């Protein structure tokens, strides 16, 4: 059985790591390059960097930050934010990123998923999905959660898989930053509907939440931000606890 992955996520704004609640009220959480190095030392399996205002501000992801991170890391990392073409993705991969994450641009032009998969291989293409429960069900949101769509989350994820997504990074906006646990009901539904890896995101507040998501759903990885950034959960201790529950992790 493949090891379950623990992935710290660094939301980056103006060159700093930030974290909020339900995608708002952002607080500074430190230097992203320094945090990346610390997480690699602690045993994180991968890292995800999201330039959270790149799409909203209509600009690309900061190449210099990617190069600086690549020089520090010996674990895979994914970069996302403002990627809207094969050329954008190629620049980031050439700068040292292992995978690229697309979100808003993929919804606006789904063919981008196929283009990236054909150019680099499906294993390089992560489709991030920000979802929020509304009166019409779970709907996809764009531009860092600022823009609601009428797109059903599960339908979109299935389409993304069919177009060549190699992995889904699913963030529940309702759970994000609340520290009340992952949206296991939605995650279970998604995992049961597709055949590619799913990364759970949004809601981690204690080690028990990671145990829950790995035992109650078939997710391949669990991602969190503030509990790692502010030292509330220690990655080595988290992995030891998961191991005691029989959850396969890389120690």
C-alpha positions as CSV (number, residue, x, y, z in Angstrom):
1,X,0.0,0.0,0.0
2,X,1.3,3.4,-0.9
3,X,2.3,5.7,1.9
4,X,-0.1,8.5,2.7
5,X,1.4,11.9,2.2
6,X,1.6,14.9,4.6
7,X,1.8,18.1,2.7
8,X,2.3,21.6,4.3
9,X,0.7,24.3,2.1
10,X,2.2,27.8,1.8
11,X,-0.1,30.4,0.6
12,X,2.1,33.2,-0.6
13,X,1.2,36.9,-1.0
14,X,3.7,39.7,-1.7
15,X,6.6,37.2,-1.0
16,X,5.3,36.2,2.4
17,X,3.5,33.1,3.7
18,X,0.0,34.0,4.9
19,X,-3.0,32.2,6.4
20,X,-6.6,33.1,7.0
21,X,-10.0,31.6,7.8
22,X,-12.5,30.8,5.1
23,X,-10.0,32.4,2.6
24,X,-10.1,35.9,4.4
25,X,-8.5,37.7,7.3
26,X,-4.9,36.8,6.2
27,X,-2.1,36.8,8.8
28,X,1.6,36.7,8.2
29,X,3.1,33.2,8.8
30,X,6.7,33.8,7.7
31,X,9.2,33.5,4.9
32,X,8.2,30.8,2.4
33,X,11.7,29.7,1.6
34,X,12.7,29.3,5.2
35,X,9.5,27.5,6.1
36,X,10.0,25.2,3.1
37,X,13.5,24.2,4.4
38,X,12.1,23.6,7.9
39,X,9.3,21.3,6.6
40,X,11.7,19.3,4.5
41,X,13.9,18.8,7.6
42,X,10.8,17.7,9.7
43,X,9.8,15.0,7.2
44,X,7.1,16.5,5.1
45,X,6.5,14.4,2.0
46,X,5.8,17.2,-0.4
47,X,5.0,21.0,-0.3
48,X,2.5,23.1,-2.1
49,X,3.0,26.8,-2.8
50,X,0.0,28.8,-3.9
51,X,0.5,32.4,-5.1
52,X,-3.0,33.2,-3.9
53,X,-3.3,36.6,-5.5
54,X,-1.6,35.9,-8.9
55,X,-4.9,35.2,-10.8
56,X,-6.8,38.0,-9.1
57,X,-4.0,40.5,-9.9
58,X,-3.7,39.1,-13.4
59,X,0.0,38.2,-13.2
60,X,2.2,35.1,-13.2
61,X,3.7,33.3,-10.2
62,X,7.0,34.6,-9.0
63,X,9.8,32.7,-10.7
64,X,12.5,33.9,-8.3
65,X,10.7,32.4,-5.4
66,X,10.4,29.1,-7.1
67,X,14.2,29.0,-7.9
68,X,15.0,29.9,-4.3
69,X,12.7,27.1,-3.0
70,X,14.2,24.6,-5.4
71,X,17.7,25.4,-4.1
72,X,16.6,24.5,-0.6
73,X,14.5,21.4,-1.0
74,X,15.1,17.7,-1.5
75,X,11.4,16.8,-1.5
76,X,8.9,17.4,-4.4
77,X,7.0,20.7,-4.5
78,X,4.0,21.9,-6.4
79,X,3.5,25.5,-7.5
80,X,0.3,27.2,-8.4
81,X,-1.2,30.6,-9.0
82,X,-1.5,32.6,-12.3
83,X,-0.7,29.7,-14.6
84,X,-2.7,30.0,-17.8
85,X,-0.5,28.5,-20.5
86,X,2.0,25.8,-21.4
87,X,4.7,28.5,-21.4
88,X,3.8,29.6,-17.9
89,X,4.0,26.0,-16.6
90,X,7.3,25.3,-18.5
91,X,8.9,28.3,-16.9
92,X,8.0,27.1,-13.4
93,X,9.1,23.5,-14.1
94,X,12.4,24.7,-15.6
95,X,12.9,26.8,-12.4
96,X,12.7,23.7,-10.2
97,X,9.1,23.0,-9.5
98,X,8.1,19.3,-9.6
99,X,4.4,19.8,-10.4
100,X,2.2,22.7,-11.3
101,X,-1.3,23.4,-9.9
102,X,-4.0,25.1,-12.0
103,X,-7.4,26.3,-10.8
104,X,-9.2,29.3,-12.2
105,X,-7.5,29.1,-15.6
106,X,-8.6,25.5,-16.0
107,X,-12.2,26.3,-15.3
108,X,-12.2,29.2,-17.7
109,X,-10.5,27.1,-20.4
110,X,-10.6,23.3,-19.7
111,X,-8.5,22.5,-22.7
112,X,-5.5,23.9,-20.7
113,X,-5.5,20.6,-18.6
114,X,-5.2,18.5,-21.8
115,X,-2.5,20.8,-23.2
116,X,-0.4,20.6,-20.0
117,X,-0.9,16.8,-19.7
118,X,0.3,16.3,-23.3
119,X,3.2,18.7,-22.9
120,X,4.6,17.3,-19.6
121,X,2.6,14.2,-18.6
122,X,-0.4,13.8,-16.4
123,X,1.9,13.3,-13.3
124,X,2.9,17.0,-13.5
125,X,-0.7,18.3,-13.6
126,X,-2.5,19.0,-10.3
127,X,-6.0,20.5,-10.7
128,X,-6.9,22.5,-7.6
129,X,-10.6,22.9,-6.8
130,X,-12.0,25.4,-4.2
131,X,-15.5,24.4,-3.3
132,X,-18.2,25.9,-1.1
133,X,-21.6,24.5,-0.1
134,X,-24.4,26.6,-1.4
135,X,-28.2,26.2,-1.8
136,X,-27.4,24.6,-5.2
137,X,-24.9,22.1,-3.7
138,X,-21.1,22.2,-3.7
139,X,-20.0,24.7,-6.3
140,X,-16.6,25.6,-7.6
141,X,-15.2,29.0,-6.7
142,X,-12.4,30.9,-8.6
143,X,-9.9,33.7,-8.0
144,X,-8.8,32.4,-4.6
145,X,-12.4,31.8,-3.6
146,X,-13.6,35.3,-4.5
147,X,-15.7,34.4,-7.5
148,X,-18.6,31.9,-7.3
149,X,-19.5,29.8,-10.3
150,X,-22.5,27.6,-11.1
151,X,-20.2,24.7,-11.7
152,X,-21.0,21.5,-9.7
153,X,-17.8,20.4,-7.9
154,X,-18.0,16.7,-8.5
155,X,-18.9,17.2,-12.2
156,X,-16.0,19.5,-12.7
157,X,-13.6,17.1,-11.0
158,X,-14.7,14.2,-13.2
159,X,-14.2,16.4,-16.3
160,X,-10.7,17.4,-15.1
161,X,-9.8,13.8,-14.7
162,X,-11.0,13.0,-18.2
163,X,-9.0,15.8,-19.7
164,X,-5.7,14.6,-18.1
165,X,-5.5,15.9,-14.5
166,X,-3.1,13.7,-12.6
167,X,-4.2,14.7,-9.1
168,X,-7.0,16.7,-7.5
169,X,-6.3,19.2,-4.7
170,X,-9.7,19.7,-3.1
171,X,-10.2,22.5,-0.7
172,X,-13.4,23.0,1.3
173,X,-13.8,26.7,1.7
174,X,-16.4,26.0,4.5
175,X,-13.8,24.1,6.5
176,X,-10.7,26.2,5.5
177,X,-8.9,27.6,8.6
178,X,-11.7,26.5,11.0
179,X,-9.6,23.7,12.5
180,X,-12.8,21.7,12.8
181,X,-11.7,18.8,10.6
182,X,-11.7,18.0,6.9
183,X,-14.9,17.6,4.9
184,X,-14.8,13.8,5.0
185,X,-18.3,13.4,3.4
186,X,-17.3,15.4,0.3
187,X,-13.9,13.9,0.1
188,X,-15.3,10.3,0.3
189,X,-17.8,11.1,-2.5
190,X,-15.0,12.5,-4.7
191,X,-12.6,9.6,-4.0
192,X,-15.3,7.1,-4.9
193,X,-16.0,8.9,-8.2
194,X,-12.5,9.2,-9.7
195,X,-9.4,7.1,-10.2
196,X,-6.6,9.6,-9.6
197,X,-5.1,10.7,-6.3
198,X,-6.9,13.2,-4.1
199,X,-5.3,15.7,-1.7
200,X,-7.6,16.7,1.2
201,X,-7.4,20.4,2.1
202,X,-9.2,22.7,4.5
203,X,-10.0,22.2,8.2
204,X,-7.1,20.4,9.9
205,X,-6.9,21.5,13.5
206,X,-5.4,18.5,15.4
207,X,-3.7,15.2,14.7
208,X,-7.1,13.3,15.0
209,X,-8.4,15.1,12.0
210,X,-5.6,13.5,9.9
211,X,-6.4,10.1,11.3
212,X,-10.1,10.7,10.5
213,X,-9.5,11.7,6.9
214,X,-7.2,8.8,6.2
215,X,-9.5,6.2,7.8
216,X,-12.9,7.6,6.6
217,X,-11.9,8.4,3.0
218,X,-9.5,7.1,0.4
219,X,-7.5,10.3,0.0
220,X,-3.9,9.9,-0.9
221,X,-2.6,13.0,1.0
222,X,-3.7,15.5,3.6
223,X,-2.7,19.1,3.3
224,X,-2.6,21.8,6.0
225,X,-1.2,25.2,6.6
226,X,-1.7,27.2,9.9
227,X,-1.3,24.2,12.2
228,X,2.1,23.6,10.7
229,X,3.1,27.3,10.3
230,X,2.3,28.2,13.9
231,X,3.7,25.0,15.5
232,X,0.4,23.5,16.6
233,X,1.2,20.2,15.0
234,X,4.6,18.7,14.7
235,X,5.1,16.6,11.5
236,X,7.2,13.8,13.1
237,X,4.7,13.4,16.0
238,X,1.8,13.5,13.5
239,X,3.3,10.7,11.5
240,X,4.1,8.6,14.6
241,X,0.5,8.9,15.6
242,X,-0.8,7.9,12.2
243,X,1.5,4.9,12.2
244,X,-0.1,3.7,15.5
245,X,-3.5,3.6,13.7
246,X,-2.0,1.4,11.0
247,X,-1.9,4.3,8.4
248,X,1.1,3.8,6.1
249,X,3.4,6.8,6.3
250,X,7.0,7.5,5.5
251,X,8.9,8.1,8.7
